[in-house]
Every structure is written in C-alpha cells, then in structure tokens.
C-alpha cells in the first residue's frame, strides 16, 4: 500500500512539473494583452500626428490657443475682430496660452510621434519601410519650419531625444540658420527615401498613401524654405532651387490643384475642419476692411468665396484693432460659406503658393523665368483653387509686376493660411497696409508682431538653454524682434 502511494506521489509530482513547464514556456504569450500592445505600428501613430500639425497651422478650435484664426489672420488683415479685440489678437496682444498651446501640441503630440514613426520604420526598426521614413521626415520638416518661423530659435538638433539611449531632457536651442540648413538637407533625404514603387503605407490621412504626392510636397516645401532664406543665403538657396527645378523626374513638385498638400475632412466631431468649428458657432470675426477694399479695387471675384455679402448684396469690411464699442457701429461681411463647410480642406501648401514662390524667385534672379508669366500662372491657379476663372484682363488690373505686386497677390491668395501670409509679410514687408483707423488701439508698442514669445514652461524647465536661445535671437523675448530671414 505504501508502495502504491509512493508511485502515485511520483506521478503527481511529474504531472505538476509538466504543467509548470508548459505554463512557463507559454508565460509571455499568456501575459500579453492583445488590447494593450507593447509595440505600436507607424500606421497608428501617423494619423493623429498629421491631424495635430494641420490643426495647429490652419485653425485650432480651442479658445485662447488659435494662433492662425485669432492672431495671424487678424494681423494680416484677412479678418478683423468685432469683440474681445484686446485679448485675442487683433490689437497685437495675445494670451500666453497661444504660445504654450502651439509649443506643447507640436512638440508633444506631433513631432514626437513623427520621430517614433521614423524610428519604427528605419531599417533596424520593427516595421522597416522607407516610405514611412520619408513621410515622417517631410512632416517633421513642415512642423519644425512652422515653429521656427513663429518663435525663431528653438530646440531642433537635440529635441525629441528624451527617450534616447543617452537622454537629453534639456535640449539646446538652434539658430534659424542652422534649422533651415538641417531641414533643407532632410527634405532632400525624404525625397530619396520615398519610392513610388516601394512598400505601401497606411494611416496616411493627408495623401491616402500616394507616395508621388508626398514627394511633390517634400520638394515643394524644400523650394519654399530655400526661397524664405534666399536673402540671407543666396548661393545655397539658388543651388537648391536649381537642383529641384532642373530635374523634375527626380524632384517632382506640385503640378496642379489636384495634388497640393491639403487635409480633406469628414463631418465627424474631432475630424471636421476647425474653421467650421469656430466660425459656425461664434460671430466674433468679420472680414478685414483692408482685404475687402483690395478685392473691390481689383474687381476680384475671390471676394465671393472669402466673404458673405451684406443684405443689399454689397461687401464691406471691418477696420482692424477697433475697440469693442467702435466695432459695434459697423456692419461688415463675415467669412464665406466655403469656410463654414465641415468637410472643407485644411491647406498646408497650395499649388498657387508654389507658383508665387517661383515668380518671386524669378524676379529676384534666383531662378530663370519670366516673373510676369509666373505671376499670371499663380493668380490663375488661385482663382481655379476656388472654382473661379481669372478674368482675361486681370493682369492689367495688377499693373507693373514688381516685388510688391507679387507679394500682394500672394497675400490675397493665402487667405486662410494666415501664418504663412504673416511669414511673408515679416520677411518682405509686403503688402503695404493702409494707415490704421483713428479709433484703433494697438499694443506691443504699436508694432505688428514679428514673432510670438516662448512659453513660460521653458523658463521653468529649460532655462539655461532658453537663455542661449534668446541670445541667438538677438534681442529680448518679445514680439518685436525681427527674425533671421527678414529682407534688408
């Protein structure tokens, strides 16, 4: 009997051992939660990162964080405020949350995810795919260029390294010159990495996986940055422009209004055009008198897209910078229905913008070409973008083609892209705005802002690097210091 019990005990111990061995062998599989993966594919990171960059550029919907709508479009006299004028941009004063909201969202929700896509899709990454790499680099370049054009020197070369093997939690500030040089190089790399016959990508809400369109965006953006810095670095900029425009099969650019960079929206909360979210629920804005008067002067049909007529069918604008009381005495046009459509696209860079870049570059002697012919093409593309035909005599209305004419027409075409219009104004000084209304009140010492201030978080979390950034800026951290690419 004891012998049988001993044999039984041995069998039980053996069976337990087998079970334990089986459990141990499958332990990792059994303890892996399929609903909480430890590795995230680029396809899951890309959509939100793109959405954040686009929204922060075109029109974020959160109040006190709308750099484009509350600040840039008012400063560029596309829009004017009829209420809350002294606290939301039109008077050259903005809340600190515009700075912190822009900075935090672009670094933490956009750039860090583009960097993750880049690492995951590298040759030694978990999802090697050169097309993901090229897309991530292109969007990083767009986002960094947006940030440096807004703030000036920013963390760039050491940014996004908080989780690196040798983590950098206090990244240094790089000069705009250094950042531009890096972005121009990176965009060239992005074009080389992307292969129209290469592996497919998913999660692309901008071009739906069309790699040729991504290549066109990368090269068009590279032309834009070269043009921005042309006054300061003419030799380098001319070389970039010659490389791209001299070899279109290798460096394709936008060719028409069907393939420029715009995010098409759907009518679902969170995915709608952010201008719709703002303008359809608030009536704080009118079209600026400056814009209306210029369009009327040119008898320009784009007024029917940009603005809604008054009850009598006429158009009227609101002067910028009026006090709330003074603004209440005006009856002025509001923004056009195209921008009240929840599915209307958010534009990052248009075909017309590319043609205006070429027209300016030709006028400045940076590329070969007829500035007048290129300007006419650019204006025609802007009309076509809005479903309109440019009148046959429109160029006679423009008059002599010079730098002011090119940049003024570009300002008209950039309606909606207030941040880019602001960059071009700060860079070139055009268009020349009319004198302020006598009832207008402006802060910032009466200076149209040249940049926005660094967020307060940098003063508490990255003070020593920030101090060096302000030194590189060449002035105090205020909204009156000119940025590096300003033309003399």
VOGU-3710 file (C-alpha; in Angstrom, 3 decimals, decimal comma):
1> xxxxxxxxxx> 0,000/0,000/0,000  2,809/2,375/0,871  4,487/1,462/-2,397  1,342/2,382/-4,354  1,084/5,714/-2,539  4,746/6,451/-3,349  4,221/5,685/-7,046  1,102/7,874/-7,048  3,022/10,760/-5,428  5,799/10,497/-8,001
11> xxxxxxxxxx> 3,243/10,550/-10,814  1,549/13,609/-9,346  4,846/15,455/-8,952  5,760/14,602/-12,550  2,422/15,832/-13,814  2,744/19,086/-11,864  6,216/19,539/-13,315  4,897/19,039/-16,829  2,111/21,551/-16,243  4,516/24,075/-14,758
21> xxxxxxxxxx> 6,905/23,587/-17,664  4,071/24,161/-20,118  2,924/27,286/-18,253  6,447/28,653/-18,083  7,005/28,038/-21,775  3,883/29,992/-22,733  4,188/32,596/-19,991  4,940/35,567/-22,278  2,134/34,663/-24,653  -0,364/34,167/-21,828
31> xxxxxxxxxx> 0,561/37,504/-20,232  0,396/39,582/-23,411  -2,723/41,718/-23,532  -3,861/41,963/-27,162  -5,757/45,149/-26,309  -2,631/46,880/-24,955  0,202/46,163/-27,396  3,745/46,921/-26,324  4,650/47,936/-29,893  2,644/50,413/-31,973
41> xxxxxxxxxx> 2,903/50,429/-35,750  3,564/53,637/-37,720  0,046/53,373/-39,177  -1,421/54,019/-35,726  0,820/56,975/-34,879  0,704/58,822/-38,181  -2,959/59,986/-38,355  -3,075/61,899/-35,083  0,360/63,428/-35,628  -0,701/64,755/-39,031
51> xxxxxxxxxx> -4,028/65,985/-37,629  -2,299/67,936/-34,835  0,165/69,651/-37,190  -2,584/70,577/-39,631  -4,973/71,855/-36,965  -2,331/73,966/-35,255  -1,370/75,500/-38,614  -4,798/76,012/-40,178  -7,147/76,659/-37,280  -7,171/75,034/-33,885
61> xxxxxxxxxx> -10,621/75,170/-32,278  -9,673/75,648/-28,603  -10,187/79,218/-27,478  -7,057/81,155/-26,485  -4,905/78,716/-28,496  -5,882/79,677/-32,060  -2,690/81,178/-33,489  -3,938/81,282/-37,076  -7,508/82,458/-36,528  -7,142/84,795/-33,544
71> xxxxxxxxxx> -3,727/86,210/-34,316  -2,164/85,717/-37,746  -5,292/86,164/-39,887  -6,104/89,362/-37,981  -2,528/90,677/-38,082  -2,543/90,062/-41,845  -5,863/91,895/-42,130  -7,698/88,968/-43,665  -10,016/89,026/-40,654  -10,898/91,618/-38,008
81> xxxxxxxxxx> -12,365/91,100/-34,556  -15,608/92,783/-33,546  -15,431/91,771/-29,873  -12,724/90,709/-27,367  -10,339/92,713/-29,543  -7,841/93,496/-26,789  -7,420/89,920/-25,570  -7,482/87,745/-28,679  -5,030/89,035/-31,208  -6,415/91,848/-33,336
91> xxxxxxxxxx> -4,846/94,531/-31,140  -1,413/92,801/-31,279  -1,897/91,337/-27,818  -2,376/87,595/-27,377  -2,831/85,313/-24,353  0,186/83,242/-23,269  -1,846/80,106/-23,983  -1,408/80,664/-27,724  2,325/80,249/-27,225  2,139/77,312/-24,814
101> xxxxxxxxxx> -0,646/75,545/-26,727  1,251/75,763/-30,009  4,586/74,716/-28,470  3,251/71,833/-26,368  0,992/70,332/-29,029  3,553/70,454/-31,816  6,386/69,007/-29,741  4,417/66,504/-27,641  1,622/65,378/-29,964  3,058/65,860/-33,429
111> xxxxxxxxxx> 6,861/65,896/-33,590  7,430/63,156/-31,025  5,085/60,856/-32,941  6,694/61,655/-36,299  10,016/60,783/-34,649  8,550/57,483/-33,422  7,300/56,683/-36,926  10,787/57,393/-38,228  12,447/55,075/-35,697  9,915/52,269/-36,105
121> xxxxxxxxxx> 10,220/52,311/-39,890  14,027/52,506/-40,037  15,990/49,599/-41,487  16,695/48,297/-37,989  13,229/49,167/-36,697  10,276/46,878/-36,038  8,454/47,932/-39,218  11,139/48,778/-41,800  9,622/50,861/-44,592  11,457/53,694/-46,363
131> xxxxxxxxxx> 8,210/55,352/-47,429  7,114/55,792/-43,811  10,544/57,276/-43,147  10,179/59,795/-45,963  6,687/60,799/-44,874  7,778/61,241/-41,245  10,780/63,360/-42,255  8,610/65,538/-44,503  6,057/66,201/-41,777  8,795/66,816/-39,212
141> xxxxxxxxxx> 10,309/69,379/-41,587  6,964/71,091/-42,116  6,303/71,242/-38,368  9,778/72,421/-37,388  9,725/75,075/-40,125  6,360/76,283/-38,856  7,712/76,512/-35,300  10,942/78,312/-36,132  9,071/80,768/-38,371  6,812/81,546/-35,400
151> xxxxxxxxxx> 9,267/81,571/-32,471  12,735/81,984/-34,001  15,489/79,810/-32,443  14,011/76,617/-30,981  15,239/73,185/-29,817  15,881/71,216/-33,012  19,038/69,121/-33,190  18,677/67,866/-29,601  14,875/67,902/-29,472  12,862/64,654/-29,281
161> xxxxxxxxxx> 15,727/62,818/-27,533  14,123/62,416/-24,122  13,862/58,644/-24,573  17,154/58,148/-26,411  19,812/55,822/-25,003  21,585/58,960/-23,820  18,505/61,011/-22,979  18,555/64,782/-23,460  15,928/66,419/-21,301  17,194/69,988/-21,659
171> xxxxxxxxxx> 17,716/70,366/-25,403  19,720/73,304/-26,704  18,248/75,997/-28,931  19,471/76,114/-32,529  19,597/79,221/-34,685  17,134/79,614/-37,541  20,052/79,424/-39,964  21,077/76,038/-38,558  17,490/74,784/-38,522  16,863/75,807/-42,121
181> xxxxxxxxxx> 20,082/74,134/-43,252  19,058/70,938/-41,476  15,514/70,968/-42,872  16,682/71,535/-46,435  19,032/68,572/-46,113  16,379/66,378/-44,505  13,815/67,114/-47,207  16,355/66,047/-49,832  16,768/62,797/-47,894  12,992/62,356/-47,687
191> xxxxxxxxxx> 12,688/62,610/-51,466  15,397/59,972/-51,900  13,837/57,598/-49,380  10,350/57,680/-50,879  9,771/55,236/-53,730  6,517/55,244/-55,695  7,093/51,551/-56,398  8,078/50,792/-52,837  6,118/49,370/-49,900  2,638/50,704/-49,151
201> xxxxxxxxxx> 1,873/52,810/-46,104  -1,289/53,019/-44,016  -2,674/55,686/-41,731  -1,947/58,440/-44,245  -4,836/60,873/-43,855  -3,146/63,553/-45,985  -2,482/61,801/-49,318  -4,065/58,366/-48,762  -0,783/56,557/-49,326  0,054/58,313/-52,629
211> xxxxxxxxxx> 3,855/58,461/-52,399  4,235/60,611/-55,530  2,166/63,312/-53,858  4,342/63,064/-50,772  7,455/63,518/-52,930  5,856/66,567/-54,542  5,085/68,013/-51,125  8,630/67,391/-49,849  10,209/69,096/-52,857  7,709/71,963/-52,970
221> xxxxxxxxxx> 8,294/72,580/-49,262  12,044/72,496/-49,857  11,643/75,172/-52,540  9,634/77,290/-50,126  12,275/77,101/-47,398  15,029/77,886/-49,887  13,039/80,923/-51,003  12,459/82,032/-47,397  16,205/82,137/-46,713  17,311/83,393/-50,144
231> xxxxxxxxxx> 18,098/86,913/-48,919  20,440/85,583/-46,236  21,916/82,594/-48,088  21,560/83,270/-51,834  24,177/80,808/-53,082  22,826/77,874/-51,096  19,213/78,732/-51,939  19,894/79,072/-55,643  21,630/75,687/-55,616  18,600/74,017/-54,013
241> xxxxxxxxxx> 16,211/75,642/-56,472  18,366/74,670/-59,460  18,620/71,076/-58,234  14,851/70,700/-57,878  13,637/72,654/-60,900  16,389/71,276/-63,146  15,443/67,630/-62,654  11,656/67,239/-62,304  11,734/63,475/-62,816  13,876/63,084/-59,696
251> xxxxxxxxxx> 12,442/66,032/-57,792  8,742/66,309/-58,698  6,773/69,291/-57,380  3,098/70,275/-57,391  1,780/70,433/-60,940  -1,862/71,447/-60,492  -4,636/71,969/-57,969  -5,271/68,240/-57,670  -2,094/67,296/-55,850  -1,154/70,014/-53,405
261> xxxxxxxxxx> -0,975/69,486/-49,643  -4,417/69,744/-48,045  -6,202/67,626/-45,475  -9,718/66,660/-46,531  -12,061/66,446/-43,565  -15,142/64,415/-42,734  -18,178/65,687/-40,865  -17,439/63,892/-37,600  -16,665/65,629/-34,319  -12,897/65,753/-33,947
271> xxxxxxxxxx> -12,301/65,316/-37,684  -14,088/68,390/-39,012  -12,431/71,457/-40,471  -11,525/73,515/-37,416  -12,540/76,790/-39,035  -16,035/75,358/-39,284  -15,953/74,503/-35,586  -15,021/78,101/-34,758  -16,869/80,252/-37,285  -20,117/78,278/-37,254
281> xxxxxxxxxx> -20,549/78,722/-33,512  -19,172/82,251/-32,956  -19,686/85,582/-34,708  -16,661/87,424/-33,293  -14,999/87,995/-36,674  -15,637/89,990/-39,827  -13,615/90,238/-42,993  -10,999/92,967/-42,710  -11,675/96,258/-44,453  -8,175/96,075/-45,929
291> xxxxxxxxxx> -8,890/92,793/-47,715  -12,370/93,821/-48,881  -11,130/97,138/-50,266  -8,290/95,481/-52,186  -10,605/92,880/-53,724  -13,111/95,572/-54,679  -10,349/97,718/-56,162  -9,312/94,791/-58,386  -12,922/93,763/-59,099  -11,738/90,351/-57,907
301> xxxxxxxxxx> -14,303/87,520/-57,845  -12,497/85,794/-54,991  -14,430/88,166/-52,753  -17,481/85,925/-53,333  -15,565/82,990/-51,809  -13,797/84,758/-48,981  -16,762/86,817/-47,769  -20,529/86,823/-47,479  -22,364/89,826/-48,948  -24,487/92,142/-46,841
311> xxxxxxxxxx> -28,285/92,180/-47,147  -28,105/94,580/-50,106  -25,598/92,388/-51,969  -22,623/94,661/-51,312  -19,432/93,855/-49,422  -17,941/95,838/-46,566  -15,070/95,182/-44,203  -14,253/95,982/-40,591  -11,133/98,016/-39,683  -8,608/96,146/-37,590
321> xxxxxxxxxx> -7,874/96,989/-33,974  -11,068/98,855/-33,159  -12,295/98,907/-29,603  -15,333/96,740/-28,963  -17,517/99,848/-28,780  -16,233/101,256/-32,067  -16,553/97,903/-33,829  -20,212/97,647/-32,811  -21,037/100,628/-35,032  -20,021/98,793/-38,231
331> xxxxxxxxxx> -21,939/96,375/-40,418  -19,400/94,190/-42,172  -19,162/90,973/-44,160  -18,435/87,686/-42,452  -16,413/84,745/-43,731  -17,648/82,903/-46,831  -19,619/79,667/-46,810  -16,675/77,675/-48,164  -15,036/78,063/-44,770  -18,239/77,116/-42,967
341> xxxxxxxxxx> -18,269/73,659/-44,524  -17,205/70,974/-42,000  -15,603/68,974/-44,833  -13,674/71,885/-46,369  -9,949/71,110/-46,616  -7,236/72,488/-44,359  -4,397/73,683/-46,578  -0,720/73,234/-45,739  0,714/74,372/-49,080  -1,087/75,043/-52,344
351> xxxxxxxxxx> -0,111/74,853/-56,000  -0,666/78,610/-56,267  1,774/79,167/-53,392  4,430/77,207/-55,242  3,917/79,349/-58,354  4,162/82,559/-56,313  7,465/81,252/-54,925  8,731/80,725/-58,469  7,516/84,182/-59,532  9,360/85,837/-56,638
361> xxxxxxxxxx> 12,485/83,756/-57,206  12,487/84,702/-60,891  12,033/88,376/-60,038  14,923/88,198/-57,550  17,141/86,426/-60,084  17,366/83,200/-58,101  15,925/81,122/-60,963  15,418/81,630/-64,687  11,939/82,578/-65,816  9,576/85,421/-66,620
371> xxxxxxxxxx> 8,218/86,840/-63,340  5,140/88,283/-65,036  4,229/84,991/-66,708  4,785/83,052/-63,480  2,727/85,586/-61,526  -0,120/85,227/-64,003  0,033/81,439/-63,628  -0,023/81,788/-59,837  -3,041/84,091/-59,820  -4,881/81,829/-62,260
381> xxxxxxxxxx> -4,150/78,843/-60,003  -5,552/80,739/-57,013  -8,767/81,511/-58,892  -9,036/77,902/-60,050  -8,467/76,655/-56,500  -11,757/78,322/-55,606  -13,645/77,210/-58,697  -13,275/80,562/-60,469  -11,807/81,715/-63,768  -9,303/84,542/-63,764
391> xxxxxxxxxx> -10,582/87,400/-65,963  -8,649/87,864/-69,182  -7,718/91,444/-68,293  -6,775/90,772/-64,678  -3,046/91,352/-65,168  -3,780/94,859/-66,426  -5,501/95,480/-63,086  -2,387/94,290/-61,257  -0,217/96,774/-63,134  3,569/96,725/-63,150
401> xxxxxxxxxx> 4,995/93,421/-61,979  7,436/94,073/-59,176  8,127/92,569/-55,765  5,209/94,418/-54,185  2,764/93,218/-56,854  3,916/89,596/-56,480  3,714/89,588/-52,692  0,417/91,477/-52,572  -1,172/88,929/-54,869  0,344/86,153/-52,768
411> xxxxxxxxxx> -1,240/87,750/-49,681  -4,624/87,652/-51,419  -4,152/84,007/-52,387  -3,084/82,965/-48,878  -6,474/83,748/-47,334  -6,960/81,067/-44,676  -3,197/80,498/-44,345  -2,676/83,466/-42,065  0,524/82,078/-40,578  2,211/81,797/-43,978
421> xxxxxxxxxx> 0,922/85,247/-45,007  2,385/86,580/-41,735  5,746/84,964/-42,515  5,822/86,505/-45,981  4,889/89,934/-44,635  7,576/89,807/-41,948  10,117/88,548/-44,472  9,452/91,022/-47,309  7,431/93,899/-45,852  4,561/93,323/-48,307
431> xxxxxxxxxx> 1,741/94,002/-48,703  1,868/97,600/-47,556  -1,096/98,015/-45,233  -3,088/101,267/-45,080  -2,826/103,577/-42,056  -4,721/102,361/-39,006  -8,228/103,584/-38,341  -8,234/106,558/-35,905  -10,341/104,528/-33,467  -7,936/101,584/-33,457
441> xxxxxxxxxx> -5,857/100,786/-30,388  -2,728/98,644/-30,680  -0,475/97,141/-28,017  3,055/95,696/-28,436  4,291/99,316/-28,732  2,201/99,595/-31,883  4,442/97,091/-33,709  2,752/94,363/-35,739  4,146/91,231/-34,044  7,358/89,863/-35,517
451> xxxxxxxxxx> 7,187/86,578/-33,575  5,496/85,119/-30,505  7,130/84,717/-27,112  8,473/81,444/-25,759  6,119/79,540/-23,435  6,506/80,007/-19,698  7,233/76,279/-19,310  10,629/76,803/-20,964  11,533/79,330/-18,267  10,909/76,753/-15,549
461> xxxxxxxxxx> 12,057/73,561/-17,296  14,812/74,586/-19,738  16,007/77,991/-18,542  19,713/77,812/-19,400  19,028/76,603/-22,931  16,299/79,223/-23,312  18,681/81,990/-22,252  21,057/80,941/-25,015  18,139/80,851/-27,450  17,238/84,431/-26,563
471> xxxxxxxxxx> 20,874/85,434/-27,077  20,820/83,808/-30,525  17,549/85,612/-31,236  19,456/88,855/-30,871  17,027/90,638/-28,621  14,601/90,203/-25,778  11,912/87,535/-25,723  9,157/89,802/-27,001  7,002/90,210/-30,115  9,144/92,951/-31,687
481> xxxxxxxx> 12,429/91,215/-32,518  12,830/90,577/-36,286  13,646/87,014/-37,325  16,656/85,783/-39,273  15,191/85,658/-42,806  13,981/89,286/-42,845  14,994/91,016/-46,066  17,071/94,150/-45,743
//
